[in-house]
Amino acid sequence: MNIVHTLTIRHLKQNKRRTLVTIIGVIISVAMVTAVATLVFSFSDLMIRQTIADTGEWHVRYQDVNKEQLAAIQGDDATKTVAITKDLGYAPLEGGQNPNKPYLFVKAYDTRGFAQFRIELSKGRLPHTDKEVVISEPVATNAKVKYEIGDRLTLRVGERFEQGGDRPLDQTEPLRREDNTLTETLQHVKTRDYTVVGFIKRPVWERAWDPGYTIISYVDENIIGANDRVDASVVVQNVNPSLFAHAEDLATKNKIEKVQYNNDLLHYYGLSKSKASYSMMFSLSAILMAVIMIGSVSLIYNAFAISVSERSRHLGMLASVGATKRQKRNSVLFEGLVIGLISIPVGILCGLGGIGITFGFMNAMIEGALWTTEKLRLTVTPLSLLIACVVSMLTIFISAYLPAIKASKVSAMDAIRQTTDVKLTTAKAVKTSTFIRKLFGIEAEIGLKNLKRNKRRYHAIVFSLIISIVLFLTVSFFTVGMRQSLKLSREGVNYDLEVSYSNGKRIDDRLMQSIVSLDGVTEYSVIQELYKNAWIGEVFIADELQEKVKKDKSLLQDGKYPYEIKIHALNDSSLQAYAKAVGADYEQLRDPGHPAAIVMNTIHYKEMDTGKYVQTKAMYTNVGQGIELTNIYKKKEEETKINKVTVAALTDQAPMGMNPIGVGGLNIIVSERVMNRLADDGDLASVLTLLHLKSTEPIRTQQEIEEMHETNLNVNNVYKSRKSEEQQILLMSVFSYGFIVLISAISIANIFNTISTGLSLRKREFAMLKSVGITPKGFAKMMNYESMYYGAKSLMFGLPLSFIVMYLIYGAFANKFSYGFTLPWMSILSVIVAVFVIVGSAMLYSSSKVKKENIIDALKQESI
């Protein structure tokens, strides 16, 4: 170690507080980089394991291959393992009690297939021959058909074909039925004999509405005939981008027609057949790391800049005895190396420990948000550690490089005289407004002049605060935007379960009463839907329609635009509660002699073309006005039966379960009596009835409804998806605000360090002020005003920058969601308070030390 390095280490030891603060800042930065890298790899590992559990472990599937093609796949250099599978077909389930699942769906796996597709055995053993089967448990629990191990089955296995259809139907295709009669048949039927050797848990790929219960047999590679066809699911040796081209080439060479990729699994390996998707994943990862690096460099740089400022006299003395520019530059870079050698190992350990503890607390939430059965575990790979080390070293190097260059350029005389830190080019540089002295006093003027003299330190503090302000407000706005987007996408979905008939017929009162009386059902609503039309004057139509009409006047007839009217009829109890909520007269709504309706004049809807969620005025109208309804028209002269409906109330609040119509339509809510008055005899057959439920246990309630085995009754459970989305936002908020806390911690550490060092360097100045009569109260007043300048300046720049970034985020959301731009005022107020608290605390802490200094000793002192 040379003399320059020895002196650098001695300087670090002498300035323990500044060195410690710098090390803490770097440790936080390294911990953050490590946490992000580990988070990415850990989530990737979780989703890989979850996808394997859901869809099996395979990367490429070659479908309908013969024995010769199978041999070519197995012999390929890129192939690691091959699982052989075959869908044998459907067999009628004799004695089944669920009319919606009348079949057994027979699949066959080889030994490797049972391992790769995670078949969970609950009793008995797996098949060893093609004469043995295992049966999924729902055959007994749902279909009420009991089998025992050792039972012999004779099944007529064939393929499902719709009447008149020319292609077989698979498990993704629902039952074809009409008026409770199947309109599909089994063809190409073969009789197969099996012995039951075990039972399995319901496979994840078998859904509750699939037409067949799964039973699994065995396929032996050695007895596959020359004309037999199987599917070969391949795990490749190396998962890399060449996988797709290689699979296509192998298929072409061996005349294999169908190749399928496990895109869900490959996606989590960082692969996608779509170059755009691959580029997007790479770009997002790079942007996240860049944001961390920029934030860390901006803040850690300040610590090294202060170090150079403090060491200016020391570097000048080295220069006066022959130190070269290179040696002075290397002195600062060596300081960065020493700090890095200490900080990077500690930061990596802190990052791993912090993210590991976070996983422990967040695992339950992650399972709910992502619908995973696998646990999120801490995954540390050589690549993740390498990324953390490289990014951290690059961050420290960039942070130290600019101060090092500056140190190499300082001349010996300037450094010894310390004329570089405070350098004024003109008298105007420290000129202040007379308004400042008159309003706040001479103490405020002195404080402001000091900031102007020490611009570098002043700018460093302000910049640190701006970084924290912008990050906090943008993340806060992003989270609010996510909640707003969830609200728009879930508009009207304020229920847990929706029950309806797939054939559109009305749910009879007996069945409805059985459903709403189930344990756990706390609230229900019955909605009947009917469509009519109305001609609306141009001045009353939605803004979006007025823009269209301006371009094409042919859309109007006699100055009116054709609106589609969606009539929603609520049952009496639901209507009474809804009318009270929106301020409507319930009795007026029940009078069929004078039809009245609640009109939704503001709607939230999803555009079908763009997928964008929009909030807009549906129509401009007032309470008491009438809307004339017509039947669905062809030409105006052919319209029949006009009914006038009075607007009883206007609202933007949808009743539970209402599915609103978009622009060009109007949603009106009426009573069942009024619905019957407005409907023609032919309309009653087309009325759709929907039952919406709120339940304390939605999943259990859904199961109980399905166990009623009512034909064509559909149950849509929106509870799980809504909870998942809410937990995704919460999860994102936790990690986002954790990121902000770490960046803010670096900022606060540097602010304390900068202010404390700055005040220490001003000991002689403070001593001179005290010697000419400044009182302790005046000194405190000067410090308070300096704090106010720091806070005001950072807010002056930080808030506008935050607003710009917020608007950009709003613009990104606007690609899919349309809602008004609003500022997060509570977050802004919190930031304003926090800024002054942070700066004030740093000033208070630092000035308390300076106050204790002896005036004579401080005047004698030339440097700290």
Secondary structure by P-SEA (a helix, b strand, c coil): ccaaaaaaaaaaaaaaaaaaaaaaaaaaaaaaaaaaaaaaaaaaaaaaaaaaaaccccccccccccaaaaaaaaacccccbbbbbbbcbbbbbcccccccccbbbbbbbcaaaaaaacccccccccccccccccccccccccccccccccbbbbbbbbbbbccccccccccccccccccccccccccbbbbbbbbbcccccccccccccccbbbbbbbbbcccccccbbbbbbbbccccccaaaaaaaaaaaaacccbbbbaaaaaaaacccccaaaaaaaaaaaaaaaaaaaaaaaaaaaaaaaaaaaaaaaaaaaaaaacccaaaaaaaaaaaaaaaaaacaaaaaaaaaaaaaaaaaacaaaaaaaccccccccccccaaaaaaaaaaaaaaaaaaaaaaaaaaaaccaaaaaaccccccccccccccccccccccccaaaaaaaaaaaaaaaaaaaaaaaaaaaaaaaaaaaaaaaaaaaaaaaaaccccccbbbbbcccccccaaaaaaaaaccccccbbbbbbbbbbbbbccccccaaaaaaaaaccccccccbbbbbbbbbbbcaaaaaaaaaaacccccccccccbbbbbbcccccccccccccccccccccccccbbbbbbccccccccccbbbbbcccccccccccccccccccbbbbbbcaaaaaaaccccccccbbbbbbbccccaaaaaaaaaacccccbbbbbaaaaaaaaaaaaaaaaaaaaaaaaaaaaaaaaaaaaaaaaaaaaaaaaaaaaaaacccaaaaaaaaaaaaaaaaaaaaacaaaaaaaaaaaaaaaaacccbbbbbcaaaaaaaaaaaaaaaaaaaaaaaaaaaaaccaaaaaacccc
